[in-house]
Amino acid sequence: MTPRFSVIVATSGRPTLARALQSLADQPLAPPDAVLLTAGDEVLVVGAGAAIHDVADTFGYRFLEAGPFGDWGQRERQAAMAHATGTHLVFLDDDDVFLPGAFAAMRLACAAHPDRPLMFKMITIGGSTIWTDPAVRCGNHGGPQFVTPNDPAKLGTWGLRYEGDFDFCVSTLAHYPPGALVWNETVTYECRPKTEAVA
């Protein structure tokens, strides 16, 4: 079965949100399958207020009202996971972008390892690439690089701090045997790109 992504975008309504959502619109999203009766990929934009709803609606993405909680979107992400219907969870920050071809590469990797979490690479604000070595540690990876099966019994909790994505990764991995995490060399994500105009 083709992996189907539930992409969760927690947002405070920053002006970069439209750019972030455009990076999703530029990906080859999986459509519903009428033969297998499965849904396609979905994008869940979670935040508070009519302005965010309007931006999500512009792209045809589902809006979930939650927050604002003031903890870097962690509670918004936690709330949105309960509404996700895809086989895998993917996360996007509202000031970042997915790179062209990211979803095709992620889908191939998820198909090869359907029951295992994966960690991809990203370009940082300074232009370097992380992860540098395949090690689970704070600062070496983040939530948007982490793609995990949507199994509620194996999903962790987002910490209510700046490093809350690390808490989610670690608490999710605690439900898997040691060595289950697949480290993938593909760079899929860019953190706060400077090369694109802010919407």
Rosetta blueprint (number, residue, H / E / L):
1 M L
2 T L
3 P L
4 R L
5 F E
6 S E
7 V E
8 I E
9 V E
10 A E
11 T L
12 S L
13 G L
14 R L
15 P L
16 T L
17 L H
18 A H
19 R H
20 A H
21 L H
22 Q H
23 S H
24 L H
25 A H
26 D L
27 Q L
28 P L
29 L L
30 A L
31 P L
32 P L
33 D E
34 A L
35 V L
36 L L
37 L L
38 T E
39 A L
40 G L
41 D L
42 E E
43 V E
44 L E
45 V E
46 V E
47 G E
48 A L
49 G L
50 A H
51 A H
52 I H
53 H H
54 D H
55 V H
56 A H
57 D H
58 T H
59 F H
60 G L
61 Y L
62 R E
63 F E
64 L E
65 E E
66 A L
67 G L
68 P L
69 F L
70 G L
71 D L
72 W L
73 G L
74 Q H
75 R H
76 E H
77 R H
78 Q H
79 A H
80 A H
81 M H
82 A L
83 H L
84 A L
85 T L
86 G L
87 T L
88 H E
89 L E
90 V E
91 F E
92 L E
93 D E
94 D L
95 D L
96 D L
97 V E
98 F E
99 L L
100 P L
101 G L
102 A H
103 F H
104 A H
105 A H
106 M H
107 R H
108 L H
109 A H
110 C H
111 A H
112 A H
113 H L
114 P L
115 D L
116 R L
117 P L
118 L E
119 M E
120 F E
121 K E
122 M E
123 I E
124 T L
125 I L
126 G L
127 G L
128 S L
129 T E
130 I E
131 W L
132 T L
133 D L
134 P L
135 A L
136 V L
137 R L
138 C L
139 G L
140 N L
141 H L
142 G L
143 G H
144 P H
145 Q H
146 F E
147 V E
148 T E
149 P E
150 N L
151 D L
152 P H
153 A H
154 K H
155 L L
156 G L
157 T L
158 W L
159 G L
160 L L
161 R L
162 Y L
163 E L
164 G H
165 D H
166 F H
167 D H
168 F H
169 C H
170 V H
171 S H
172 T H
173 L H
174 A L
175 H L
176 Y L
177 P L
178 P L
179 G L
180 A L
181 L L
182 V E
183 W E
184 N E
185 E E
186 T E
187 V E
188 T E
189 Y E
190 E E
191 C L
192 R L
193 P L
194 K L
195 T L
196 E L
197 A L
198 V L
199 A L
